[in-house]
Amino acid sequence: MKAFALVFIMFVIQRTCGATMILYYTDSIFEMANSTIQPSQATVLIGVLSTVGAATSLVAIDVVGRRFLLIFSFLIMTLSMLAFVAYVQLVIVDGE
């Protein structure tokens, strides 16, 4: 039961963290940010980086362990989302 609860909590966190929305709205985000990269190219770049990250984690899981990767990835994801929200609020929303 403990393993099921842990997997369920991880699933809920994954679905509610907002990463899916970032991927879905990549074109709009890059357009609003006035990026020099074309939005369609940015979408491909994000997909490539996601694939590279997944492949890297498959190799790293044997080296550093699942627990460390899980905690480290949650920490990096949290910091990345906070930085993104700060950028959107300070530059895009307040800058208009």
Buried (B, 14 or more C-beta within 10 A) or exposed (E): EEEEEEEEEEEEEEEEBEBEEBEEEBEEBBEBBEEEEEBEEBBEBBEEEEEEEEEEBEEBEEEEEEEEBBEEEBEEBEEEBEEEEEEBEEEEEEEE
